[in-house]
Amino acid sequence: MFFDNYRKKEDGVVRFYDLHSKRAKALVIAIYIICFAIIVVSLFPPVWVFLASFKDIREFRRSATIIPSSFNFDNYVKTWKSLKFARYYMNSFISVGGSVVSAVIFNGLIAYVIGILKPKGHKIVFGLVMWSLLIPATTSVVALFVNINRIGLNQSFLPLWLSFGANAFYVVLFKQFFESLPKELIEAAKLDGCGYLKTFASIVLPLSKSIVMVVVIFAINAAWSDFLLPYLILNGSGKETVMVRLFMFRTSTATDVDVLRAVAFSIIPPIILFTIFQKQITEGAAAGALKG
């Protein structure tokens, strides 16, 4: 019964006729056990955070059990109001919204130029984009922060938005997809008198909804979870995002349980995002690794 799902499986690493071997069956069972262990290890931290956040401070410090004595959602409402989390949620939504727009438009335009228009020197530009993937993002934070202060963009969401408009990984995703589009449609747009920007907006983007969706999902998750640059730019401005506010709790009067509830608030949107769009996320990861 355990191997019934493999009866119609004719491709992949393990197929049904491979299961006639006892070694293959043992291998499949071992893979399932390893995957189950990985799932348990991955899910335990967020599950523990949610369960521990239902405890009061006395139960949290004295009780060693994982399951709380009661599930009282009033504590969540109280923490939400006392920590004024709605404002930080709104700041995060503003940051995420601008970052998504920048990620799609600017990275899409770069990929459109080097993937479809291909002017002289486009291979050099693409080579530089690929080389930038080898450079850790944190190495440029100091220079970036200094330049942001010099041009007076500190305590503003604009630098956060623009930083997502220069992401090499998104450029690679767009370029690989754009190169698979029918060239006849691009040529037809040129014959109809469409300029480069109109072709991009009216032809290329509408045909690329799937990869645009993948980039949007990645950008939302990355912008929501980003901490270092928002902390350097927005700290003390009243525009702090959820992640920056979580770090600031270390010097506040909030209890340990309040901080756990705040952590729970911060991880709810990514969990919902991944639950709804897990197929697109995995397909996007595969598209970044393989040329489509």
Contacts in CASP RR format, 6 or more apart in sequence:
PFRMAT RR
TARGET T0000
AUTHOR 0000-0000-0000
METHOD contacts of the structure
MODEL  1
MFFDNYRKKEDGVVRFYDLHSKRAKALVIAIYIICFAIIVVSLFPPVWVF
LASFKDIREFRRSATIIPSSFNFDNYVKTWKSLKFARYYMNSFISVGGSV
VSAVIFNGLIAYVIGILKPKGHKIVFGLVMWSLLIPATTSVVALFVNINR
IGLNQSFLPLWLSFGANAFYVVLFKQFFESLPKELIEAAKLDGCGYLKTF
ASIVLPLSKSIVMVVVIFAINAAWSDFLLPYLILNGSGKETVMVRLFMFR
TSTATDVDVLRAVAFSIIPPIILFTIFQKQITEGAAAGALKG
2 29 0 8 1.000
3 16 0 8 1.000
3 19 0 8 1.000
3 25 0 8 1.000
3 28 0 8 1.000
6 14 0 8 1.000
6 15 0 8 1.000
6 16 0 8 1.000
6 19 0 8 1.000
7 16 0 8 1.000
8 16 0 8 1.000
9 15 0 8 1.000
9 16 0 8 1.000
10 16 0 8 1.000
14 24 0 8 1.000
14 27 0 8 1.000
14 28 0 8 1.000
18 24 0 8 1.000
19 25 0 8 1.000
19 28 0 8 1.000
46 267 0 8 1.000
46 271 0 8 1.000
48 66 0 8 1.000
49 260 0 8 1.000
49 263 0 8 1.000
49 264 0 8 1.000
49 267 0 8 1.000
50 264 0 8 1.000
51 66 0 8 1.000
51 67 0 8 1.000
51 68 0 8 1.000
52 60 0 8 1.000
52 66 0 8 1.000
52 68 0 8 1.000
52 257 0 8 1.000
52 260 0 8 1.000
53 75 0 8 1.000
53 76 0 8 1.000
53 257 0 8 1.000
53 260 0 8 1.000
53 261 0 8 1.000
53 263 0 8 1.000
53 264 0 8 1.000
54 68 0 8 1.000
54 70 0 8 1.000
54 71 0 8 1.000
54 72 0 8 1.000
54 75 0 8 1.000
55 63 0 8 1.000
55 68 0 8 1.000
55 69 0 8 1.000
55 257 0 8 1.000
56 75 0 8 1.000
56 257 0 8 1.000
57 255 0 8 1.000
57 256 0 8 1.000
57 257 0 8 1.000
59 68 0 8 1.000
59 69 0 8 1.000
60 256 0 8 1.000
60 257 0 8 1.000
60 260 0 8 1.000
61 256 0 8 1.000
63 69 0 8 1.000
75 257 0 8 1.000
75 261 0 8 1.000
76 261 0 8 1.000
76 264 0 8 1.000
79 85 0 8 1.000
79 258 0 8 1.000
79 261 0 8 1.000
79 262 0 8 1.000
80 86 0 8 1.000
80 261 0 8 1.000
80 265 0 8 1.000
82 258 0 8 1.000
83 245 0 8 1.000
83 249 0 8 1.000
83 254 0 8 1.000
83 258 0 8 1.000
83 262 0 8 1.000
85 242 0 8 1.000
85 245 0 8 1.000
85 262 0 8 1.000
85 265 0 8 1.000
88 240 0 8 1.000
88 241 0 8 1.000
88 242 0 8 1.000
88 244 0 8 1.000
88 245 0 8 1.000
89 242 0 8 1.000
89 265 0 8 1.000
91 234 0 8 1.000
91 238 0 8 1.000
91 239 0 8 1.000
91 240 0 8 1.000
91 241 0 8 1.000
91 242 0 8 1.000
92 224 0 8 1.000
92 241 0 8 1.000
92 242 0 8 1.000
92 243 0 8 1.000
94 157 0 8 1.000
94 239 0 8 1.000
95 157 0 8 1.000
95 160 0 8 1.000
95 161 0 8 1.000
95 223 0 8 1.000
95 226 0 8 1.000
95 230 0 8 1.000
95 241 0 8 1.000
96 219 0 8 1.000
96 220 0 8 1.000
96 223 0 8 1.000
96 224 0 8 1.000
97 161 0 8 1.000
97 220 0 8 1.000
97 223 0 8 1.000
98 157 0 8 1.000
98 160 0 8 1.000
98 161 0 8 1.000
98 164 0 8 1.000
98 223 0 8 1.000
99 160 0 8 1.000
99 161 0 8 1.000
99 163 0 8 1.000
99 164 0 8 1.000
99 165 0 8 1.000
99 219 0 8 1.000
99 220 0 8 1.000
99 222 0 8 1.000
99 223 0 8 1.000
100 164 0 8 1.000
100 216 0 8 1.000
100 219 0 8 1.000
100 220 0 8 1.000
100 223 0 8 1.000
101 161 0 8 1.000
102 161 0 8 1.000
102 162 0 8 1.000
102 164 0 8 1.000
102 165 0 8 1.000
103 164 0 8 1.000
103 165 0 8 1.000
103 167 0 8 1.000
103 170 0 8 1.000
103 215 0 8 1.000
103 216 0 8 1.000
103 218 0 8 1.000
103 219 0 8 1.000
104 212 0 8 1.000
104 215 0 8 1.000
104 216 0 8 1.000
104 219 0 8 1.000
105 165 0 8 1.000
106 162 0 8 1.000
106 165 0 8 1.000
106 166 0 8 1.000
107 165 0 8 1.000
107 166 0 8 1.000
107 167 0 8 1.000
107 170 0 8 1.000
107 171 0 8 1.000
107 174 0 8 1.000
107 215 0 8 1.000
108 170 0 8 1.000
108 171 0 8 1.000
108 174 0 8 1.000
108 200 0 8 1.000
109 200 0 8 1.000
110 125 0 8 1.000
110 129 0 8 1.000
110 171 0 8 1.000
110 174 0 8 1.000
111 170 0 8 1.000
111 171 0 8 1.000
111 172 0 8 1.000
111 173 0 8 1.000
111 174 0 8 1.000
111 175 0 8 1.000
111 178 0 8 1.000
112 174 0 8 1.000
112 178 0 8 1.000
112 196 0 8 1.000
112 200 0 8 1.000
112 204 0 8 1.000
113 119 0 8 1.000
113 122 0 8 1.000
113 125 0 8 1.000
114 122 0 8 1.000
114 125 0 8 1.000
114 126 0 8 1.000
114 129 0 8 1.000
114 171 0 8 1.000
114 175 0 8 1.000
115 122 0 8 1.000
115 126 0 8 1.000
115 175 0 8 1.000
115 178 0 8 1.000
115 179 0 8 1.000
116 178 0 8 1.000
116 179 0 8 1.000
116 181 0 8 1.000
116 186 0 8 1.000
116 204 0 8 1.000
117 196 0 8 1.000
126 175 0 8 1.000
129 168 0 8 1.000
129 171 0 8 1.000
129 172 0 8 1.000
130 168 0 8 1.000
130 172 0 8 1.000
132 168 0 8 1.000
133 168 0 8 1.000
133 169 0 8 1.000
133 172 0 8 1.000
138 228 0 8 1.000
141 228 0 8 1.000
141 229 0 8 1.000
141 232 0 8 1.000
144 159 0 8 1.000
144 163 0 8 1.000
144 229 0 8 1.000
145 229 0 8 1.000
145 232 0 8 1.000
145 233 0 8 1.000
148 154 0 8 1.000
148 159 0 8 1.000
148 233 0 8 1.000
153 159 0 8 1.000
153 233 0 8 1.000
154 233 0 8 1.000
155 233 0 8 1.000
155 234 0 8 1.000
155 236 0 8 1.000
155 237 0 8 1.000
155 239 0 8 1.000
156 233 0 8 1.000
156 237 0 8 1.000
156 239 0 8 1.000
157 234 0 8 1.000
157 239 0 8 1.000
159 229 0 8 1.000
159 233 0 8 1.000
160 223 0 8 1.000
160 226 0 8 1.000
160 229 0 8 1.000
160 230 0 8 1.000
160 233 0 8 1.000
160 234 0 8 1.000
163 229 0 8 1.000
164 170 0 8 1.000
164 219 0 8 1.000
164 222 0 8 1.000
164 223 0 8 1.000
167 219 0 8 1.000
169 218 0 8 1.000
169 288 0 8 1.000
170 215 0 8 1.000
170 218 0 8 1.000
170 219 0 8 1.000
172 288 0 8 1.000
173 211 0 8 1.000
173 214 0 8 1.000
173 215 0 8 1.000
173 284 0 8 1.000
173 287 0 8 1.000
173 288 0 8 1.000
174 208 0 8 1.000
174 211 0 8 1.000
174 215 0 8 1.000
176 287 0 8 1.000
176 288 0 8 1.000
176 291 0 8 1.000
176 292 0 8 1.000
177 208 0 8 1.000
177 210 0 8 1.000
177 211 0 8 1.000
177 287 0 8 1.000
177 292 0 8 1.000
178 204 0 8 1.000
178 208 0 8 1.000
180 292 0 8 1.000
181 204 0 8 1.000
181 207 0 8 1.000
181 208 0 8 1.000
185 203 0 8 1.000
185 207 0 8 1.000
186 199 0 8 1.000
186 203 0 8 1.000
186 204 0 8 1.000
189 195 0 8 1.000
189 198 0 8 1.000
189 199 0 8 1.000
189 202 0 8 1.000
189 203 0 8 1.000
190 199 0 8 1.000
194 202 0 8 1.000
194 203 0 8 1.000
205 212 0 8 1.000
210 280 0 8 1.000
211 284 0 8 1.000
211 287 0 8 1.000
213 277 0 8 1.000
213 280 0 8 1.000
214 280 0 8 1.000
214 281 0 8 1.000
214 283 0 8 1.000
214 284 0 8 1.000
214 287 0 8 1.000
217 273 0 8 1.000
217 277 0 8 1.000
217 280 0 8 1.000
217 281 0 8 1.000
218 281 0 8 1.000
218 284 0 8 1.000
220 273 0 8 1.000
221 270 0 8 1.000
221 273 0 8 1.000
221 274 0 8 1.000
224 242 0 8 1.000
224 243 0 8 1.000
224 269 0 8 1.000
224 270 0 8 1.000
225 243 0 8 1.000
225 270 0 8 1.000
226 241 0 8 1.000
226 243 0 8 1.000
227 243 0 8 1.000
227 244 0 8 1.000
227 247 0 8 1.000
230 240 0 8 1.000
230 241 0 8 1.000
230 243 0 8 1.000
230 244 0 8 1.000
231 243 0 8 1.000
231 244 0 8 1.000
231 247 0 8 1.000
234 240 0 8 1.000
234 241 0 8 1.000
234 244 0 8 1.000
235 244 0 8 1.000
235 248 0 8 1.000
240 248 0 8 1.000
242 265 0 8 1.000
242 266 0 8 1.000
243 266 0 8 1.000
245 262 0 8 1.000
246 259 0 8 1.000
246 262 0 8 1.000
246 263 0 8 1.000
246 266 0 8 1.000
249 258 0 8 1.000
249 259 0 8 1.000
249 262 0 8 1.000
254 262 0 8 1.000
274 281 0 8 1.000
END
